[in-house]
Amino acid sequence: MTITTRRAASTAILAGAVATAAAALAAVPTPASAQAQERCYGIALAGANDCGGHGNATCAGTSTVDYQGNAWKLVEAGTCVQYGSETDMTNAFYLPEGRMGSLEPLERDLPQG
């Protein structure tokens, strides 16, 4: 293999790596799409939270209680307050026993101990 051939092969490999990296970055959510969502506290089932804070829900999947008040899920912006507004158990916004979604952490359904 000549130096010119090796240089051309190296250039092609580098171009492929750059193209792959650019495609991967394009798949990352943009800040605009992240702004189209909001944190909704008190709606996640145990182990299904996106993240949280204050004690036992420090990050994704760590909530230990259904509807844990200090654990949140990302939902479409403007929909959090709809959670709990439905009485039909088949509706996506249904929450049992009068629970409601909140844009702020709640002091209910917290782990004991």
C-alpha positions as CSV (number, residue, x, y, z in Angstrom):
1,M,0.0,0.0,0.0
2,T,1.5,3.4,-1.0
3,I,1.5,6.4,1.2
4,T,-1.1,8.1,-0.9
5,T,-3.4,5.0,-0.6
6,R,-2.9,4.9,3.2
7,R,-3.6,8.6,3.4
8,A,-6.8,8.2,1.4
9,A,-7.9,5.3,3.5
10,S,-7.2,7.2,6.8
11,T,-9.1,10.2,5.4
12,A,-12.1,8.0,4.6
13,I,-12.1,6.4,8.0
14,L,-11.9,9.8,9.7
15,A,-14.7,11.1,7.6
16,G,-16.9,8.1,8.5
17,A,-16.2,8.6,12.2
18,V,-17.1,12.3,12.0
19,A,-20.3,11.5,10.2
20,T,-21.2,8.9,12.8
21,A,-20.6,11.3,15.6
22,A,-22.7,14.0,13.9
23,A,-25.6,11.5,13.5
24,A,-25.4,10.5,17.1
25,L,-25.5,14.2,18.2
26,A,-28.5,14.8,16.1
27,A,-30.4,12.1,18.0
28,V,-29.8,14.0,21.4
29,P,-32.9,16.0,22.4
30,T,-32.5,19.7,21.8
31,P,-33.2,22.2,24.6
32,A,-36.3,23.3,22.7
33,S,-37.7,19.7,23.0
34,A,-36.7,19.5,26.6
35,Q,-38.6,22.7,27.3
36,A,-41.8,21.1,25.9
37,Q,-41.8,18.9,28.9
38,E,-42.3,19.4,32.6
39,R,-41.6,17.6,35.9
40,C,-44.8,16.1,37.3
41,Y,-44.5,15.0,41.0
42,G,-46.6,12.2,42.5
43,I,-47.7,10.3,39.4
44,A,-45.0,7.6,39.0
45,L,-45.4,4.0,40.0
46,A,-42.7,2.6,42.3
47,G,-39.4,2.2,40.3
48,A,-40.8,4.1,37.3
49,N,-39.9,7.6,38.2
50,D,-37.6,9.6,35.8
51,C,-35.8,11.3,38.7
52,G,-36.5,13.1,42.0
53,G,-35.0,14.5,45.0
54,H,-35.4,14.9,48.8
55,G,-34.5,11.7,50.4
56,N,-35.1,8.3,48.8
57,A,-35.8,9.3,45.2
58,T,-32.5,10.6,44.0
59,C,-32.7,9.5,40.4
60,A,-34.4,7.4,37.8
61,G,-36.1,4.2,38.9
62,T,-35.4,4.7,42.6
63,S,-38.9,5.5,43.9
64,T,-40.1,2.8,46.3
65,V,-43.7,3.8,46.7
66,D,-46.4,4.2,44.1
67,Y,-47.2,7.9,43.5
68,Q,-44.3,8.9,45.7
69,G,-44.7,12.7,46.3
70,N,-41.1,13.6,45.9
71,A,-40.4,11.6,42.7
72,W,-41.2,13.0,39.3
73,K,-41.8,11.9,35.7
74,L,-41.3,14.1,32.6
75,V,-44.7,14.8,30.9
76,E,-45.8,17.0,28.1
77,A,-45.8,20.6,29.2
78,G,-49.1,21.7,30.5
79,T,-50.4,18.2,31.3
80,C,-49.2,17.6,34.8
81,V,-52.2,19.2,36.5
82,Q,-54.5,16.9,34.4
83,Y,-53.1,13.9,36.3
84,G,-55.8,13.0,38.8
85,S,-58.5,14.9,37.1
86,E,-60.1,11.7,35.6
87,T,-62.2,9.2,37.4
88,D,-62.2,6.6,34.6
89,M,-59.5,4.1,35.5
90,T,-58.8,3.5,31.8
91,N,-57.9,7.1,31.2
92,A,-54.1,7.9,31.1
93,F,-54.7,10.8,33.6
94,Y,-56.4,8.7,36.2
95,L,-54.8,8.5,39.7
96,P,-56.3,6.5,42.6
97,E,-57.8,7.9,45.8
98,G,-58.0,11.5,44.9
99,R,-54.3,12.0,44.2
100,M,-53.3,14.8,41.8
101,G,-50.1,15.5,39.8
102,S,-48.1,18.5,41.0
103,L,-45.4,20.8,39.6
104,E,-43.8,20.9,43.0
105,P,-42.7,18.1,45.3
106,L,-45.5,16.7,47.5
107,E,-45.4,15.6,51.2
108,R,-47.5,12.5,50.5
109,D,-46.9,8.8,49.8
110,L,-43.3,9.1,51.0
111,P,-41.3,5.9,52.0
112,Q,-41.4,5.0,55.6
113,G,-38.2,4.8,57.6
